[in-house]
Amino acid sequence: MSSAVAPVALIGGWTLAARRQPAGFDSAVDTISALAARGATDRWLMTVALLCVGVCHVVTALGLTPAAVAGRIVLALGGVATMLVAAFPLPVVGTSAAHTVVAGAAFGALATWPAFAWRRRDPGPMALRPTVSIAAALVLLGLVVWFTVTLGTGDRVGLAERVAAGAQSCWPLLAVLSCRLHTRRAATTHSPAQVG
């Protein structure tokens, strides 16, 4: 449940919070953090969404027992860092060192956790196989790099951030669904034949 709530809370939060902003707010340009910044209209909407996403990642990390412990720890750290993003909002004007550090930690942890989550089981859940886990981490890291580049250029920062954050919030759900599918297939394969 927590892995499904995270992307809904994040995407729903930034969509609803953006609608509450005054004319001129552009989701393709303005960041998610701007929606929770001091002085933002109804900043509590994005703050609650970020807190919810962080808690969801921690709960998912606790329950995703088929994943390697290291990956689960990194996912949980990403969740805690996401909660800290809400705790250290951007000021009305300028930037915040604390916000920048925790946002960077959240993006880094949520991009790399799949690389630590794989297990050497044949055949294990698809999302936890080494090749898939490493590929997922590389894609998520690539999206973070794109976002980082846009921070320097100022071109479509909001779009790049939303694509990166959205993908990061969806990968735990895909990992959980992969584990559930694997468990169902294993149960079907090992169930006694029907007598008829």
C-alpha positions as CSV (number, residue, x, y, z in Angstrom):
1,M,0.0,0.0,0.0
2,S,2.8,2.5,0.9
3,S,4.5,2.0,-2.4
4,A,1.3,2.8,-4.3
5,V,0.5,5.9,-2.1
6,A,3.9,7.5,-2.6
7,P,3.5,8.4,-6.3
8,V,-0.1,9.4,-5.8
9,A,0.8,11.7,-2.9
10,L,3.7,13.3,-4.8
11,I,2.1,13.8,-8.2
12,G,-1.3,14.7,-6.6
13,G,0.4,17.1,-4.2
14,W,2.4,19.0,-6.8
15,T,-0.7,19.1,-9.1
16,L,-3.0,20.4,-6.4
17,A,-0.5,22.8,-4.9
18,A,0.4,24.3,-8.4
19,R,-3.3,25.0,-9.0
20,R,-3.4,27.1,-5.8
21,Q,-0.5,29.3,-6.9
22,P,-1.1,32.7,-8.3
23,A,-1.1,33.3,-12.1
24,G,2.4,33.1,-13.5
25,F,3.4,29.9,-11.7
26,D,4.7,27.5,-14.3
27,S,5.2,23.8,-13.4
28,A,7.6,23.3,-16.3
29,V,9.9,26.1,-14.9
30,D,9.2,26.3,-11.1
31,T,10.4,23.6,-8.8
32,I,8.4,21.3,-6.5
33,S,10.2,23.0,-3.5
34,A,8.7,26.3,-4.6
35,L,5.3,24.9,-3.8
36,A,6.3,24.2,-0.2
37,A,8.5,27.4,0.2
38,R,7.7,30.0,2.8
39,G,5.4,32.5,1.2
40,A,3.9,30.0,-1.3
41,T,0.1,29.9,-1.4
42,D,-1.2,27.0,0.7
43,R,2.3,25.7,1.1
44,W,1.0,23.1,3.5
45,L,-0.4,21.0,0.6
46,M,3.1,20.3,-0.8
47,T,4.6,20.0,2.7
48,V,2.1,17.3,3.7
49,A,2.6,15.6,0.3
50,L,6.4,15.5,0.9
51,L,6.0,14.2,4.5
52,C,3.6,11.5,3.2
53,V,6.0,10.4,0.4
54,G,8.9,10.2,2.9
55,V,6.9,8.1,5.3
56,C,5.7,5.8,2.5
57,H,9.3,5.2,1.4
58,V,10.3,4.3,4.9
59,V,7.4,1.9,5.3
60,T,8.1,0.3,1.9
61,A,11.7,-0.1,2.9
62,L,10.7,-1.9,6.0
63,G,8.3,-4.2,4.2
64,L,10.3,-5.0,1.0
65,T,12.1,-8.0,2.5
66,P,13.0,-9.7,-0.8
67,A,15.3,-6.8,-1.5
68,A,18.8,-6.7,-0.1
69,V,19.2,-5.0,3.3
70,A,21.6,-2.3,1.8
71,G,19.0,-1.3,-0.8
72,R,16.2,-1.1,1.9
73,I,18.4,1.1,4.1
74,V,19.2,3.5,1.2
75,L,15.5,3.6,0.3
76,A,14.6,4.4,3.9
77,L,17.3,7.1,4.0
78,G,15.8,8.6,0.9
79,G,12.4,8.7,2.7
80,V,13.9,10.4,5.7
81,A,15.6,12.9,3.5
82,T,12.3,13.6,1.7
83,M,10.7,14.4,5.1
84,L,13.6,16.7,5.9
85,V,12.9,18.5,2.6
86,A,9.5,19.4,4.0
87,A,11.1,20.3,7.4
88,F,13.6,22.7,5.7
89,P,11.6,24.7,3.2
90,L,13.0,27.3,0.9
91,P,12.9,30.9,2.2
92,V,10.7,33.5,0.6
93,V,13.8,34.9,-1.2
94,G,17.0,33.1,-2.0
95,T,18.1,29.6,-1.2
96,S,18.7,27.5,1.9
97,A,21.8,25.4,2.4
98,A,19.9,22.9,4.6
99,H,17.2,22.5,2.0
100,T,19.8,22.0,-0.8
101,V,21.7,19.3,1.2
102,V,18.6,17.3,2.2
103,A,17.1,17.6,-1.3
104,G,20.4,16.4,-2.8
105,A,20.5,13.5,-0.3
106,A,16.9,12.5,-1.2
107,F,17.5,12.6,-4.9
108,G,20.7,10.7,-4.5
109,A,19.4,8.0,-2.3
110,L,16.2,7.5,-4.2
111,A,18.1,7.2,-7.5
112,T,20.7,4.7,-6.2
113,W,18.8,2.4,-3.9
114,P,17.9,-0.1,-6.7
115,A,21.7,-0.6,-7.3
116,F,21.9,-1.9,-3.7
117,A,18.7,-3.8,-3.6
118,W,19.4,-6.7,-6.0
119,R,19.8,-10.3,-4.8
120,R,21.6,-13.2,-6.4
121,R,18.6,-15.5,-6.6
122,D,17.7,-17.4,-9.7
123,P,15.2,-16.6,-10.8
124,G,14.3,-13.8,-8.3
125,P,11.8,-11.0,-8.7
126,M,12.5,-9.3,-12.0
127,A,12.9,-5.8,-10.4
128,L,15.5,-7.2,-8.0
129,R,17.7,-9.0,-10.6
130,P,21.1,-7.4,-10.9
131,T,20.8,-6.3,-14.5
132,V,17.4,-4.7,-14.0
133,S,18.3,-3.1,-10.6
134,I,21.5,-1.6,-12.1
135,A,19.7,-0.4,-15.2
136,A,17.0,1.2,-13.0
137,A,19.6,3.0,-10.9
138,L,21.3,4.3,-14.1
139,V,18.1,5.6,-15.5
140,L,17.1,7.3,-12.2
141,L,20.6,8.8,-11.9
142,G,20.4,10.0,-15.5
143,L,17.2,11.8,-14.7
144,V,18.8,13.4,-11.6
145,V,21.7,14.5,-13.8
146,W,19.3,16.1,-16.3
147,F,17.6,17.9,-13.4
148,T,21.0,19.1,-12.1
149,V,22.0,20.4,-15.5
150,T,18.7,22.3,-15.8
151,L,19.4,24.0,-12.4
152,G,22.5,25.5,-14.0
153,T,20.8,26.5,-17.3
154,G,17.5,27.5,-15.9
155,D,15.7,25.7,-18.7
156,R,12.6,23.7,-17.8
157,V,13.9,23.0,-14.2
158,G,10.4,22.1,-13.0
159,L,9.8,19.6,-15.8
160,A,13.1,17.9,-15.2
161,E,12.6,17.7,-11.5
162,R,9.1,16.3,-11.8
163,V,10.2,13.6,-14.3
164,A,13.1,12.6,-12.0
165,A,11.0,12.7,-8.7
166,G,8.0,11.0,-10.4
167,A,10.2,8.2,-11.7
168,Q,11.9,7.8,-8.2
169,S,8.5,7.6,-6.5
170,C,7.3,4.9,-9.0
171,W,10.2,2.5,-8.9
172,P,9.5,1.2,-5.3
173,L,5.9,0.4,-6.5
174,L,7.3,-1.5,-9.5
175,A,9.7,-3.4,-7.2
176,V,6.9,-4.4,-4.9
177,L,4.6,-5.5,-7.8
178,S,7.5,-7.5,-9.2
179,C,8.0,-9.3,-5.8
180,R,4.3,-10.0,-5.5
181,L,4.1,-11.4,-9.1
182,H,7.2,-13.6,-8.4
183,T,5.6,-14.9,-5.1
184,R,2.3,-15.7,-7.0
185,R,4.2,-17.5,-9.7
186,A,6.3,-19.5,-7.2
187,A,3.1,-20.5,-5.3
188,T,1.4,-21.6,-8.5
189,T,4.5,-23.6,-9.6
190,H,4.8,-25.4,-6.3
191,S,1.1,-26.0,-5.6
192,P,0.0,-29.7,-5.8
193,A,-1.6,-30.8,-9.0
194,Q,-5.4,-30.7,-9.0
195,V,-7.0,-34.1,-8.8
196,G,-9.8,-34.5,-11.0
